Amino acid sequence: MIIARQKRKENICEYLLYMWQVEDLIRANHLDMDEIRKNVLSRYQQSPEVMRETEQWYEELIEMMRSEGVAEKGHIQLNKNVIITLTDLHLRLLKSPKEMVYGAMYYKTLPYIVQLRAKSGGEDIPELETCFTAVYGFLVLRMQGKEVSPETMEALKQISAFLAMLAEKYRADMNGELDIDE
């Protein structure tokens, strides 16, 4: 919860990847608050007040996962809304004549997105979600100590640079510093 709050302010893309990790952490603990207390919360060194707040945060996430039918896979609406918000910003940036650098970055990334979507069986998911899925998949592979091909690394480097630019544009937009209207 503390990390999520900080990441949401600083980098929306890192926030989303973190939240996907939290969803998987909850799944790994069988959506069981006792297991989360034992395996996750016991490692925190925080005040009792922060611990209560963190426990409540996990309980709320578990409830969302259950009620939204994503106990086994998928993402809660809270996280889907981040993709929706970023997609809206992405489309506004692409339409803006003031954002030619962003547009160039996107079109440089697009072949990798198309390739990833083709490999995933052509699921109809937003382009940005494809990017996040690729980065998250890479992070999971790294945690497992698995090798990643040079071609995949090249794609991830480009996708990561694109998402970093989008995160910066989002931060600027949230701070009222982004002027993309014609």
MDAnalysis code that builds the backbone (N, CA, C; Angstrom):
import MDAnalysis as mda
import numpy as np

u = mda.Universe.empty(546, n_residues=182, atom_resindex=np.repeat(np.arange(182), 3), trajectory=True)
u.add_TopologyAttr("name", ["N", "CA", "C"] * 182)
u.add_TopologyAttr("resid", np.arange(1, 183))
u.add_TopologyAttr("resname", ["MET", "ILE", "ILE", "ALA", "ARG", "GLN", "LYS", "ARG", "LYS", "GLU", "ASN", "ILE", "CYS", "GLU", "TYR", "LEU", "LEU", "TYR", "MET", "TRP", "GLN", "VAL", "GLU", "ASP", "LEU", "ILE", "ARG", "ALA", "ASN", "HIS", "LEU", "ASP", "MET", "ASP", "GLU", "ILE", "ARG", "LYS", "ASN", "VAL", "LEU", "SER", "ARG", "TYR", "GLN", "GLN", "SER", "PRO", "GLU", "VAL", "MET", "ARG", "GLU", "THR", "GLU", "GLN", "TRP", "TYR", "GLU", "GLU", "LEU", "ILE", "GLU", "MET", "MET", "ARG", "SER", "GLU", "GLY", "VAL", "ALA", "GLU", "LYS", "GLY", "HIS", "ILE", "GLN", "LEU", "ASN", "LYS", "ASN", "VAL", "ILE", "ILE", "THR", "LEU", "THR", "ASP", "LEU", "HIS", "LEU", "ARG", "LEU", "LEU", "LYS", "SER", "PRO", "LYS", "GLU", "MET", "VAL", "TYR", "GLY", "ALA", "MET", "TYR", "TYR", "LYS", "THR", "LEU", "PRO", "TYR", "ILE", "VAL", "GLN", "LEU", "ARG", "ALA", "LYS", "SER", "GLY", "GLY", "GLU", "ASP", "ILE", "PRO", "GLU", "LEU", "GLU", "THR", "CYS", "PHE", "THR", "ALA", "VAL", "TYR", "GLY", "PHE", "LEU", "VAL", "LEU", "ARG", "MET", "GLN", "GLY", "LYS", "GLU", "VAL", "SER", "PRO", "GLU", "THR", "MET", "GLU", "ALA", "LEU", "LYS", "GLN", "ILE", "SER", "ALA", "PHE", "LEU", "ALA", "MET", "LEU", "ALA", "GLU", "LYS", "TYR", "ARG", "ALA", "ASP", "MET", "ASN", "GLY", "GLU", "LEU", "ASP", "ILE", "ASP", "GLU"])
u.atoms.positions = np.array([
    [0.823, -1.188, 0.000],
    [0.000, 0.000, 0.000],
    [0.867, 1.252, 0.000],
    [1.902, 1.255, 0.808],
    [2.802, 2.407, 0.884],
    [3.541, 2.562, -0.437],
    [4.041, 1.454, -0.962],
    [4.765, 1.471, -2.235],
    [3.811, 1.852, -3.356],
    [2.605, 1.274, -3.348],
    [1.622, 1.580, -4.386],
    [1.297, 3.069, -4.416],
    [1.082, 3.639, -3.241],
    [0.761, 5.066, -3.145],
    [1.896, 5.916, -3.720],
    [3.125, 5.557, -3.358],
    [4.295, 6.308, -3.823],
    [4.461, 6.160, -5.338],
    [4.339, 4.937, -5.845],
    [4.511, 4.703, -7.273],
    [3.424, 5.405, -8.086],
    [2.215, 5.426, -7.571],
    [1.117, 6.083, -8.306],
    [1.428, 7.565, -8.528],
    [2.051, 8.190, -7.529],
    [2.421, 9.601, -7.657],
    [3.591, 9.797, -8.619],
    [4.561, 8.895, -8.537],
    [5.824, 9.086, -9.251],
    [5.839, 8.539, -10.669],
    [5.253, 7.332, -10.878],
    [5.336, 6.695, -12.190],
    [4.160, 5.733, -12.332],
    [3.165, 6.153, -13.107],
    [1.930, 5.377, -13.246],
    [2.184, 3.995, -13.847],
    [3.180, 3.873, -14.710],
    [3.471, 2.576, -15.322],
    [4.073, 1.613, -14.300],
    [4.979, 2.106, -13.488],
    [5.535, 1.273, -12.419],
    [4.450, 0.901, -11.417],
    [3.545, 1.823, -11.168],
    [2.424, 1.556, -10.266],
    [1.596, 0.376, -10.779],
    [1.250, 0.402, -12.071],
    [0.418, -0.659, -12.622],
    [1.137, -2.006, -12.551],
    [2.413, -2.026, -12.907],
    [3.179, -3.278, -12.826],
    [3.246, -3.777, -11.382],
    [3.410, -2.859, -10.446],
    [3.428, -3.225, -9.023],
    [2.079, -3.821, -8.610],
    [0.998, -3.203, -9.047],
    [-0.326, -3.691, -8.677],
    [-0.596, -5.070, -9.276],
    [-0.111, -5.321, -10.483],
    [-0.246, -6.661, -11.069],
    [0.525, -7.672, -10.213],
    [1.685, -7.252, -9.720],
    [2.480, -8.120, -8.852],
    [1.724, -8.399, -7.548],
    [1.074, -7.388, -7.005],
    [0.289, -7.571, -5.783],
    [-0.859, -8.550, -6.042],
    [-1.528, -8.430, -7.180],
    [-2.592, -9.384, -7.518],
    [-2.040, -10.813, -7.517],
    [-0.887, -11.000, -8.142],
    [-0.278, -12.337, -8.182],
    [0.162, -12.796, -6.798],
    [0.634, -11.883, -5.986],
    [1.024, -12.206, -4.612],
    [-0.196, -12.676, -3.806],
    [-1.298, -12.004, -3.995],
    [-2.543, -12.398, -3.327],
    [-2.976, -13.783, -3.809],
    [-2.882, -14.022, -5.113],
    [-3.232, -15.343, -5.650],
    [-2.315, -16.426, -5.086],
    [-1.015, -16.121, -5.010],
    [-0.050, -17.098, -4.483],
    [-0.363, -17.451, -3.036],
    [-1.049, -16.557, -2.347],
    [-1.447, -16.787, -0.960],
    [-2.925, -17.175, -0.860],
    [-3.473, -17.667, -1.980],
    [-4.819, -18.248, -2.047],
    [-5.928, -17.311, -1.588],
    [-5.728, -16.000, -1.784],
    [-6.699, -14.989, -1.368],
    [-7.066, -15.173, 0.104],
    [-6.101, -15.593, 0.885],
    [-6.295, -15.909, 2.302],
    [-5.540, -14.884, 3.144],
    [-6.283, -14.108, 3.903],
    [-5.685, -13.045, 4.697],
    [-4.719, -13.578, 5.742],
    [-4.989, -14.754, 6.301],
    [-4.057, -15.344, 7.274],
    [-2.714, -15.652, 6.616],
    [-2.747, -16.186, 5.398],
    [-1.497, -16.463, 4.675],
    [-0.763, -15.165, 4.343],
    [-1.506, -14.138, 3.965],
    [-0.883, -12.844, 3.641],
    [-0.258, -12.239, 4.895],
    [-0.937, -12.352, 6.015],
    [-0.350, -11.860, 7.272],
    [0.975, -12.577, 7.548],
    [0.957, -13.897, 7.405],
    [2.140, -14.706, 7.715],
    [3.269, -14.504, 6.692],
    [2.936, -14.522, 5.406],
    [3.958, -14.531, 4.354],
    [4.348, -13.153, 3.826],
    [3.483, -12.177, 4.020],
    [3.748, -10.847, 3.447],
    [3.877, -9.791, 4.550],
    [2.823, -9.609, 5.294],
    [2.795, -8.522, 6.274],
    [3.812, -8.711, 7.394],
    [4.146, -9.937, 7.705],
    [5.109, -10.191, 8.778],
    [6.494, -9.625, 8.449],
    [6.742, -9.333, 7.200],
    [8.042, -8.797, 6.775],
    [8.103, -7.258, 6.865],
    [6.949, -6.639, 7.078],
    [6.895, -5.180, 7.147],
    [7.359, -4.699, 8.515],
    [8.087, -3.624, 8.527],
    [8.511, -2.981, 9.774],
    [7.833, -1.610, 9.832],
    [6.579, -1.601, 10.250],
    [5.803, -0.363, 10.266],
    [5.086, -0.217, 11.609],
    [4.568, 0.969, 11.829],
    [3.795, 1.227, 13.045],
    [2.510, 0.404, 13.010],
    [1.916, 0.157, 14.180],
    [0.651, -0.597, 14.218],
    [-0.436, 0.050, 13.353],
    [-0.460, 1.375, 13.331],
    [-1.466, 2.075, 12.522],
    [-1.276, 1.787, 11.030],
    [-0.041, 1.871, 10.562],
    [0.252, 1.597, 9.145],
    [-0.022, 0.128, 8.835],
    [0.294, -0.749, 9.763],
    [0.037, -2.181, 9.551],
    [-1.464, -2.450, 9.426],
    [-2.277, -1.803, 10.262],
    [-3.730, -1.963, 10.163],
    [-4.229, -1.464, 8.812],
    [-3.719, -0.319, 8.384],
    [-4.122, 0.253, 7.103],
    [-3.697, -0.665, 5.941],
    [-2.509, -1.219, 6.038],
    [-2.008, -2.116, 4.996],
    [-2.827, -3.399, 4.955],
    [-3.142, -3.925, 6.112],
    [-3.970, -5.134, 6.182],
    [-5.344, -4.874, 5.573],
    [-5.909, -3.736, 5.893],
    [-7.219, -3.381, 5.336],
    [-7.125, -3.255, 3.818],
    [-6.038, -2.698, 3.301],
    [-5.820, -2.551, 1.862],
    [-5.809, -3.922, 1.188],
    [-5.067, -4.864, 1.775],
    [-5.040, -6.228, 1.224],
    [-6.423, -6.870, 1.281],
    [-7.130, -6.688, 2.379],
    [-8.478, -7.252, 2.499],
    [-9.402, -6.702, 1.414],
    [-9.302, -5.402, 1.158],
    [-10.134, -4.782, 0.120],
    [-9.771, -5.305, -1.264],
    [-8.477, -5.492, -1.516],
    [-8.059, -6.042, -2.805],
    [-8.568, -7.471, -2.983],
    [-8.491, -8.263, -1.924],
    [-9.001, -9.637, -1.984],
    [-10.489, -9.630, -2.309],
    [-11.227, -8.765, -1.646],
    [-12.669, -8.674, -1.894],
    [-12.941, -8.257, -3.345],
    [-12.189, -7.293, -3.850],
    [-12.356, -6.874, -5.246],
    [-12.076, -8.040, -6.192],
    [-10.991, -8.769, -5.926],
    [-10.631, -9.894, -6.797],
    [-11.732, -10.951, -6.794],
    [-12.286, -11.220, -5.632],
    [-13.375, -12.211, -5.555],
    [-14.623, -11.707, -6.267],
    [-15.046, -10.494, -5.935],
    [-16.305, -9.985, -6.482],
    [-16.232, -9.710, -7.982],
    [-15.024, -9.436, -8.490],
    [-14.873, -9.152, -9.915],
    [-14.477, -10.391, -10.725],
    [-14.388, -11.533, -10.047],
    [-14.114, -12.781, -10.753],
    [-12.703, -12.913, -11.300],
    [-11.733, -12.315, -10.618],
    [-10.337, -12.414, -11.083],
    [-9.456, -13.092, -10.029],
    [-10.051, -14.034, -9.307],
    [-9.294, -14.744, -8.278],
    [-8.187, -15.605, -8.883],
    [-8.397, -16.103, -10.093],
    [-7.408, -16.984, -10.715],
    [-6.561, -16.281, -11.759],
    [-7.152, -15.369, -12.498],
    [-6.400, -14.619, -13.509],
    [-7.170, -13.360, -13.857],
    [-6.474, -12.449, -14.516],
    [-7.093, -11.184, -14.887],
    [-6.743, -10.093, -13.887],
    [-7.353, -8.938, -14.090],
    [-7.022, -7.775, -13.269],
    [-8.288, -7.110, -12.760],
    [-8.192, -6.566, -11.558],
    [-9.328, -5.858, -10.969],
    [-9.600, -4.574, -11.761],
    [-10.819, -4.091, -11.651],
    [-11.239, -2.900, -12.394],
    [-10.366, -1.696, -12.078],
    [-9.936, -1.588, -10.842],
    [-9.037, -0.507, -10.437],
    [-7.827, -0.436, -11.370],
    [-7.255, -1.598, -11.684],
    [-6.092, -1.646, -12.561],
    [-6.472, -1.491, -14.031],
    [-7.621, -2.014, -14.397],
    [-8.103, -1.821, -15.776],
    [-8.338, -0.335, -16.041],
    [-8.789, 0.382, -15.017],
    [-9.033, 1.819, -15.181],
    [-7.746, 2.580, -15.478],
    [-6.627, 2.118, -14.945],
    [-5.341, 2.758, -15.255],
    [-5.049, 2.598, -16.746],
    [-5.275, 1.410, -17.291],
    [-5.063, 1.168, -18.727],
    [-5.992, 2.077, -19.541],
    [-7.238, 2.182, -19.118],
    [-8.206, 3.031, -19.830],
    [-7.748, 4.485, -19.816],
    [-7.330, 4.968, -18.652],
    [-6.859, 6.352, -18.525],
    [-5.620, 6.588, -19.383],
    [-4.687, 5.646, -19.343],
    [-3.463, 5.794, -20.148],
    [-3.768, 5.706, -21.633],
    [-4.711, 4.860, -22.010],
    [-5.088, 4.752, -23.422],
    [-5.701, 6.060, -23.902],
    [-6.538, 6.666, -23.062],
    [-7.132, 7.955, -23.403],
    [-6.043, 9.010, -23.622],
    [-5.097, 9.074, -22.707],
    [-3.989, 10.019, -22.849],
    [-3.171, 9.702, -24.096],
    [-2.876, 8.437, -24.306],
    [-2.110, 7.983, -25.477],
    [-2.775, 8.471, -26.771],
    [-4.072, 8.299, -26.888],
    [-4.784, 8.723, -28.101],
    [-4.766, 10.242, -28.252],
    [-4.895, 10.957, -27.138],
    [-4.815, 12.425, -27.191],
    [-3.425, 12.869, -27.645],
    [-2.400, 12.191, -27.151],
    [-1.021, 12.524, -27.541],
    [-0.793, 12.259, -29.029],
    [-1.334, 11.153, -29.521],
    [-1.149, 10.825, -30.940],
    [-1.840, 11.838, -31.860],
    [-2.952, 12.396, -31.398],
    [-3.692, 13.377, -32.207],
    [-3.068, 14.770, -32.169],
    [-2.231, 15.025, -31.182],
    [-1.691, 16.363, -30.990],
    [-0.507, 16.635, -31.912],
    [-0.587, 17.736, -32.669],
    [0.561, 18.102, -33.505],
    [1.775, 18.534, -32.667],
    [1.552, 18.808, -31.388],
    [2.648, 19.215, -30.497],
    [3.431, 18.014, -29.962],
    [2.953, 16.814, -30.234],
    [3.568, 15.611, -29.658],
    [4.139, 14.690, -30.735],
    [4.895, 15.271, -31.643],
    [5.471, 14.470, -32.730],
    [6.519, 13.486, -32.213],
    [7.247, 13.853, -31.186],
    [8.258, 12.944, -30.626],
    [7.556, 11.727, -30.012],
    [6.462, 11.976, -29.303],
    [5.703, 10.854, -28.734],
    [5.181, 9.953, -29.855],
    [4.620, 10.569, -30.874],
    [4.100, 9.793, -32.013],
    [5.191, 8.950, -32.659],
    [6.371, 9.525, -32.824],
    [7.489, 8.786, -33.412],
    [7.882, 7.609, -32.521],
    [7.885, 7.833, -31.216],
    [8.220, 6.757, -30.272],
    [7.197, 5.626, -30.372],
    [5.928, 5.995, -30.469],
    [4.871, 4.985, -30.585],
    [5.042, 4.179, -31.876],
    [5.250, 4.869, -32.995],
    [5.350, 4.155, -34.268],
    [6.620, 3.309, -34.356],
    [7.627, 3.672, -33.599],
    [8.829, 2.845, -33.517],
    [8.547, 1.588, -32.676],
    [7.630, 1.699, -31.719],
    [7.270, 0.593, -30.840],
    [6.203, -0.311, -31.454],
    [5.388, 0.241, -32.336],
    [4.235, -0.475, -32.880],
    [4.560, -1.845, -33.488],
    [5.639, -2.004, -34.265],
    [5.917, -3.345, -34.809],
    [6.088, -4.412, -33.717],
    [6.677, -4.030, -32.595],
    [6.839, -4.971, -31.483],
    [5.483, -5.314, -30.873],
    [4.621, -4.317, -30.764],
    [3.277, -4.544, -30.214],
    [2.514, -5.509, -31.113],
    [2.580, -5.270, -32.422],
    [1.892, -6.138, -33.389],
    [2.414, -7.572, -33.285],
    [3.721, -7.706, -33.190],
    [4.349, -9.020, -33.073],
    [3.903, -9.732, -31.786],
    [3.883, -9.024, -30.684],
    [3.458, -9.616, -29.411],
    [1.989, -10.027, -29.450],
    [1.173, -9.202, -30.065],
    [-0.258, -9.521, -30.146],
    [-0.483, -10.762, -30.996],
    [0.310, -10.903, -32.053],
    [0.198, -12.086, -32.910],
    [0.595, -13.345, -32.137],
    [1.625, -13.238, -31.311],
    [2.087, -14.387, -30.519],
    [1.094, -14.774, -29.434],
    [0.317, -13.799, -28.966],
    [-0.618, -14.073, -27.866],
    [-1.943, -14.648, -28.356],
    [-1.992, -15.028, -29.618],
    [-3.214, -15.633, -30.134],
    [-4.238, -14.611, -30.583],
    [-3.789, -13.377, -30.769],
    [-4.674, -12.346, -31.290],
    [-5.774, -11.920, -30.338],
    [-5.548, -12.082, -29.041],
    [-6.550, -11.622, -28.074],
    [-6.829, -10.137, -28.293],
    [-8.065, -9.757, -28.108],
    [-8.448, -8.368, -28.325],
    [-8.266, -7.574, -27.034],
    [-7.007, -7.235, -26.745],
    [-6.713, -6.415, -25.580],
    [-6.082, -5.111, -26.061],
    [-6.204, -4.063, -25.276],
    [-5.624, -2.778, -25.695],
    [-4.112, -2.877, -25.937],
    [-3.639, -2.079, -26.871],
    [-2.210, -2.073, -27.197],
    [-1.352, -1.822, -25.968],
    [-1.763, -0.876, -25.143],
    [-0.964, -0.570, -23.955],
    [-0.925, -1.751, -22.998],
    [-2.018, -2.487, -22.892],
    [-2.013, -3.669, -22.032],
    [-1.042, -4.711, -22.567],
    [-0.938, -4.805, -23.887],
    [0.047, -5.703, -24.500],
    [1.451, -5.304, -24.062],
    [1.728, -4.008, -24.051],
    [3.041, -3.517, -23.618],
    [3.307, -3.876, -22.161],
    [2.322, -3.631, -21.309],
    [2.483, -3.935, -19.888],
    [2.645, -5.440, -19.662],
    [1.892, -6.239, -20.399],
    [1.990, -7.694, -20.270],
    [3.390, -8.166, -20.644],
    [3.969, -7.577, -21.689],
    [5.325, -7.948, -22.103],
    [6.343, -7.608, -21.016],
    [6.255, -6.407, -20.476],
    [7.201, -5.993, -19.434],
    [7.007, -6.839, -18.178],
    [5.764, -7.079, -17.795],
    [5.497, -7.880, -16.604],
    [6.001, -9.313, -16.800],
    [5.747, -9.865, -17.982],
    [6.236, -11.211, -18.280],
    [7.748, -11.296, -18.182],
    [8.420, -10.263, -18.675],
    [9.882, -10.219, -18.581],
    [10.333, -10.185, -17.121],
    [9.681, -9.371, -16.311],
    [10.037, -9.281, -14.893],
    [9.857, -10.626, -14.187],
    [8.788, -11.332, -14.526],
    [8.552, -12.653, -13.941],
    [9.648, -13.626, -14.378],
    [9.996, -13.597, -15.662],
    [11.067, -14.474, -16.154],
    [12.386, -14.184, -15.448],
    [12.680, -12.912, -15.247],
    [13.915, -12.548, -14.538],
    [13.910, -13.059, -13.103],
    [12.765, -12.937, -12.434],
    [12.667, -13.440, -11.055],
    [12.869, -14.950, -11.008],
    [12.465, -15.634, -12.075],
    [12.618, -17.087, -12.150],
    [14.008, -17.487, -12.637],
    [14.829, -16.500, -12.993],
    [16.175, -16.777, -13.470],
    [16.228, -17.363, -14.869],
    [15.195, -17.117, -15.663],
    [15.134, -17.673, -17.021],
    [15.767, -16.714, -18.024],
    [16.273, -17.303, -19.092],
    [16.918, -16.538, -20.157],
    [15.870, -15.859, -21.039],
    [16.273, -14.729, -21.612],
    [15.432, -13.999, -22.552],
    [16.263, -13.766, -23.799],
    [15.683, -14.021, -24.960],
    [16.426, -13.911, -26.212],
    [16.814, -12.465, -26.491],
    [17.879, -12.254, -27.280],
    [18.277, -10.880, -27.640],
    [17.160, -10.121, -28.372],
    [16.379, -10.828, -29.195],
    [15.273, -10.178, -29.919],
    [14.219, -9.681, -28.939],
    [13.930, -10.510, -27.943],
    [12.954, -10.120, -26.931],
    [13.479, -8.942, -26.113],
    [14.759, -8.975, -25.789],
    [15.364, -7.865, -25.041],
    [15.271, -6.559, -25.829],
    [15.488, -6.639, -27.133],
    [15.385, -5.446, -27.989],
    [13.957, -4.895, -27.948],
    [12.989, -5.783, -28.064],
    [11.585, -5.369, -28.009],
    [11.268, -4.749, -26.652],
    [11.726, -5.374, -25.588],
    [11.450, -4.867, -24.239],
    [12.097, -3.516, -23.988],
    [13.282, -3.331, -24.524],
    [13.951, -2.040, -24.365],
    [13.120, -0.934, -25.023],
    [12.612, -1.196, -26.224],
    [11.804, -0.202, -26.929],
    [10.472, 0.028, -26.213],
    [9.816, -1.046, -25.819],
    [8.527, -0.929, -25.134],
    [8.700, -0.184, -23.809],
    [9.759, -0.492, -23.085],
    [10.015, 0.180, -21.807],
    [10.256, 1.672, -22.000],
    [11.004, 2.029, -23.047],
    [11.251, 3.448, -23.335],
    [9.939, 4.156, -23.676],
    [9.096, 3.487, -24.438],
    [7.791, 4.042, -24.806],
    [6.922, 4.245, -23.565],
    [6.861, 3.226, -22.697],
    [6.053, 3.352, -21.480],
    [6.617, 4.416, -20.544],
    [7.935, 4.552, -20.507],
    [8.549, 5.595, -19.671],
    [8.126, 6.984, -20.162],
    [8.090, 7.154, -21.482],
    [7.656, 8.439, -22.037],
    [6.184, 8.676, -21.721],
    [5.367, 7.648, -21.858],
    [3.950, 7.776, -21.536],
    [3.760, 8.125, -20.059],
    [4.526, 7.493, -19.182],
    [4.437, 7.788, -17.749],
    [4.803, 9.242, -17.469],
    [5.804, 9.732, -18.145],
    [6.207, 11.129, -17.963],
    [5.118, 12.077, -18.458],
    [4.495, 11.741, -19.580],
    [3.396, 12.566, -20.112],
    [2.211, 12.527, -19.147],
    [1.943, 11.374, -18.563],
    [0.858, 11.248, -17.593],
    [1.125, 12.135, -16.373],
    [2.354, 12.058, -15.847],
    [2.720, 12.876, -14.693],
    [2.542, 14.355, -15.018],
    [3.018, 14.757, -16.190],
    [2.881, 16.154, -16.608],
    [1.405, 16.536, -16.737],
    [0.601, 15.644, -17.282],
    [-0.825, 15.907, -17.439],
    [-1.494, 16.059, -16.073],
    [-1.160, 15.195, -15.140],
    [-1.742, 15.256, -13.791],
    [-1.334, 16.531, -13.057],
    [-0.158, 17.044, -13.378],
    [0.328, 18.272, -12.745],
    [-0.082, 19.529, -13.507],
    [-0.907, 19.360, -14.547],
    [-1.362, 20.494, -15.343],
    [-0.273, 21.114, -16.196],
    [0.774, 20.353, -16.492],
    [1.916, 20.862, -17.252],
    [1.929, 20.414, -18.700],
    [0.937, 19.657, -19.118],
    [0.902, 19.102, -20.478],
    [-0.068, 19.898, -21.320],
    [0.446, 20.503, -22.387],
    [-0.386, 21.284, -23.314],
    [-0.401, 20.572, -24.652],
    [-1.438, 19.743, -24.870],
    [-1.493, 18.992, -26.116],
    [-2.648, 19.419, -27.010],
    [-3.452, 20.338, -26.533],
    [-4.575, 20.791, -27.357],
    [-4.067, 21.709, -28.454],
    [-4.769, 21.617, -29.575],
    [-4.344, 22.410, -30.747],
    [-4.547, 23.885, -30.549],
])
